């Protein structure tokens, strides 16, 4: 679970109750104490706080690589 202090901008891993990874995204805020707002692939989702954890270093690197590739592809498609 991600700690409540300074959560905005952190990468969160949203998981199921059995620990399977659903998605990784950027925390944008908190609503009604048990939920975080997480942006993933352009969509904002509310996710239960106890079903989140901070991304590992490897997950963080992979997230930013995928995000950069997606942005590059969108730029190429827009030419």
C-alpha positions, -999 to +999 in steps of 0.1 A: +000+000+000+013+035-008+017+058+022-007+088+023+020+115+023+031+130-010+013+105-032+007+127-062+030+119-091+041+085-077+037+054-098+012+030-083+007-006-092-030-016-090-035-052-080-064-076-075-072-092-041-050-121-050-020-099-059-022-100-097-011-068-114-039-050-132-021-018-143+006+007-135-002+044-135+005+078-120-013+087-088-032+120-093-049+122-059-070+106-033-108+105-029-128+093+000-099+080+021-099+044+008-093+053-029-066+068-051-071+084-085-047+068-109-041+078-145-034+048-168-032+051-206-050+084-206-079+073-184-083+082-147-095+054-125-103+052-088-086+022-071-089+010-035-059+021-015-052-013+001-050-028-035-021-006-045+016-006-040+045+015-051+061+005-084+095-012-082+124+003-100+120-021-128+083-014-132+090+023-132+116+020-160+093-002-180+063+022-175+083+053-187+097+034-217+062+023-228+049+058-222+077+073-243+071+048-271+034+055-271+040+092-273+065+087-301+040+066-320+012+092-316+036+119-328+045+098-359+009+091-366+001+128-365+025+138-393 
